[in-house]
């Protein structure tokens, strides 16, 4: 399995109609180096239409490696305008500006998540480096603020 496939995560989203507009909402917490990618392929719109423009449809959206070092929580809101036959996209994110890339809708494999960095205190978050530079061996959980110094990895002498 290559690095690209190992980092790919599939996220399930749900759609619903509000005032004649289809709202497609995805909630997910993405590992660092993953950010959601989105696009609407006009040439293949009819291939997705039955799945996307159906009440209470469930869809799977892929994430691809990008440059999100800190594992921010990212939510995508896509609104289908049936008159214009296109989506309007909005990001509701925490602490980052996501790039416009397009919505990838398809049936992809299940998440292959590495559990070695799951927080031992709350088990909701992952332990991520506190600093970009030294001392980058100090890790913390952004959910419960658990910290570990991982002193066995320190380059400093005892």
Buried (B, 14 or more C-beta within 10 A) or exposed (E): EEEEEEBBBBBEBEBEBEEEEBBBBBBBBBBBBBBBBBEBEEEEEEEBEEBBBEEEBEBBBBBBBBEBEEBBBBBBBBBBEEEEEEBEBEBEBEEBEBEEEEBBBEEBEEEEEEEEBBBEBEEEBBBBBBEEEEBEBBBBBBBEEBEBEBEEEEEEEE
